[in-house]
Amino acid sequence: MAEEKPHQALYRRYRPQTPAEVIGQDHVVRALTGSIRENRLHHAFLFCGPRGTGQTSTARLLAKMVNCGNGPTAEPCGVCSQCVTI
């Protein structure tokens, strides 16, 4: 018998891993990457909107950008322990 892969929900399988992969929220990604590039991070960000518009995905991307081992960066590496954990 073929070995089965563990089930993974679609929202986790297709979640964007970099800012370039986010679709339909260009204004949000532009604001977040710009604030990181200019070293002007605020103490809080509020992600709101109807279901399915990417609040959690965008928040996870922001967490990667801020906590990446390469320092706060607009392009997280995706391979350091912090990026992998998030």
Secondary structure as UniProt FT lines:
FT   HELIX           10..13
FT   HELIX           19..21
FT   HELIX           26..37
FT   TURN            38..39
FT   TURN            51..52
FT   HELIX           55..67
FT   TURN            69..70
FT   HELIX           81..85
//
